[in-house]
């Protein structure tokens, strides 16, 4: 059975605009010593499940965060745009869960100062998914 995480992983690893990342896409946190550039995705919160009157609609609206990490600002800009192109208005046509649509919410830049002289730059992107769970 598919999960939202497995659908995200497949989308991010197969989207042409992210070919520089290849399979370096990680849930929650990158592997120790991962070579940049890479992408990390995680759940950033949820608006819960929609209800109408006494019925449960089986629609959830999780927010996800996708971090693009690189040593180059130009590269995080390019890959950040690739993530937006891959996920904004993305939908899956069948299956459970089914991604009905995805909305881009915003982005910001940061850096990973824990790496010392090899500081990595980070573009943080947030999306709202609309997911049918049954």
Secondary structure per residue as TSV (DSSP state, phi and psi in degrees):
chain	resnum	aa	ss	phi	psi
A	1	X	-	360.0	135.6
A	2	X	-	-74.9	157.4
A	3	X	-	-126.5	165.7
A	4	X	H	-58.7	-41.1
A	5	X	H	-61.1	-42.7
A	6	X	H	-69.1	-34.6
A	7	X	H	-66.2	-41.6
A	8	X	H	-62.2	-46.3
A	9	X	H	-57.4	-47.5
A	10	X	H	-61.7	-44.3
A	11	X	H	-62.9	-44.9
A	12	X	H	-72.2	-30.0
A	13	X	H	-86.4	-14.4
A	14	X	H	-111.4	-5.8
A	15	X	-	-75.5	127.5
A	16	X	G	-57.4	-35.6
A	17	X	G	-70.0	-4.7
A	18	X	G	-118.6	23.4
A	19	X	T	-62.7	-25.2
A	20	X	T	-66.2	-22.1
A	21	X	T	-87.6	-34.8
A	22	X	T	61.0	-128.8
A	23	X	T	-90.5	6.2
A	24	X	-	-81.8	63.5
A	25	X	E	-123.5	125.0
A	26	X	E	-127.8	140.7
A	27	X	E	-80.5	134.5
A	28	X	S	71.0	-55.5
A	29	X	S	-152.5	151.4
A	30	X	-	-71.1	155.5
A	31	X	-	-66.0	149.1
A	32	X	T	-54.8	127.5
A	33	X	T	76.8	14.4
A	34	X	-	-58.1	136.5
A	35	X	-	-78.1	132.9
A	36	X	S	-81.9	148.6
A	37	X	S	-83.7	155.4
A	38	X	E	-151.1	170.2
A	39	X	E	-126.6	139.1
A	40	X	E	-125.0	134.2
A	41	X	E	-124.3	146.8
A	42	X	E	-156.1	161.7
A	43	X	E	-77.2	129.7
A	44	X	E	-106.5	3.5
A	45	X	E	143.6	178.5
A	46	X	E	-150.2	144.1
A	47	X	E	-89.6	5.3
A	48	X	E	81.1	-167.8
A	49	X	E	-99.5	136.9
A	50	X	E	-73.4	144.5
A	51	X	E	-130.8	145.1
A	52	X	E	-128.4	115.4
A	53	X	T	55.3	-120.8
A	54	X	T	-99.3	3.1
A	55	X	E	-100.5	143.7
A	56	X	E	-91.3	123.4
A	57	X	E	-81.2	-10.7
A	58	X	E	64.7	25.0
A	59	X	E	-109.1	126.6
A	60	X	E	-117.4	155.3
A	61	X	E	-129.5	68.5
A	62	X	E	-71.4	146.4
A	63	X	E	-98.5	138.2
A	64	X	E	-122.3	151.0
A	65	X	E	-115.1	133.8
A	66	X	E	-124.0	120.8
A	67	X	E	-104.0	128.8
A	68	X	E	-103.5	126.6
A	69	X	E	-122.6	132.5
A	70	X	E	-159.0	166.9
A	71	X	S	-85.6	-10.3
A	72	X	-	-118.0	130.5
A	73	X	H	-64.1	-41.0
A	74	X	H	-58.7	-39.0
A	75	X	H	-69.9	-39.1
A	76	X	H	-68.7	-29.8
A	77	X	H	-66.4	-46.3
A	78	X	H	-63.4	-48.1
A	79	X	H	-70.8	-33.7
A	80	X	H	-60.8	-42.1
A	81	X	H	-65.3	-36.5
A	82	X	H	-61.9	-40.6
A	83	X	H	-65.0	-43.9
A	84	X	H	-60.3	-43.8
A	85	X	H	-63.4	-37.0
A	86	X	H	-71.0	-37.2
A	87	X	H	-107.8	-27.1
A	88	X	T	-67.3	124.1
A	89	X	T	65.4	20.3
A	90	X	-	-71.8	142.3
A	91	X	-	-147.8	155.0
A	92	X	-	-109.2	146.9
A	93	X	S	-87.0	-19.3
A	94	X	S	-157.7	173.5
A	95	X	S	96.9	170.8
A	96	X	S	-130.5	122.3
A	97	X	S	-74.8	156.8
A	98	X	E	-113.8	125.2
A	99	X	E	-81.1	111.1
A	100	X	E	-79.5	-37.6
A	101	X	E	-170.0	167.6
A	102	X	E	-137.6	137.4
A	103	X	E	-118.2	134.3
A	104	X	E	-76.4	127.5
A	105	X	E	-101.5	-33.5
A	106	X	E	163.4	175.0
A	107	X	E	-149.8	159.6
A	108	X	E	-154.6	162.7
A	109	X	E	-109.6	152.0
A	110	X	E	-154.3	-178.6
A	111	X	E	-142.0	160.8
A	112	X	E	-103.3	90.8
A	113	X	G	-74.8	-12.7
A	114	X	G	-68.9	-14.9
A	115	X	G	-82.4	-3.4
A	116	X	G	71.6	-130.6
A	117	X	G	-68.2	-14.4
A	118	X	G	-99.5	42.2
A	119	X	-	-48.8	135.5
A	120	X	E	-107.0	140.4
A	121	X	E	-89.4	149.9
A	122	X	E	-136.5	128.3
A	123	X	E	-106.2	122.9
A	124	X	E	-105.7	119.5
A	125	X	E	-117.1	141.0
A	126	X	E	-121.8	141.8
A	127	X	E	-134.9	151.6
A	128	X	E	-109.3	125.2
A	129	X	E	-100.7	149.7
A	130	X	E	-115.9	113.1
A	131	X	E	-122.7	128.1
A	132	X	E	-92.6	123.6
A	133	X	-	-99.6	-1.7
A	134	X	-	-158.1	360.0
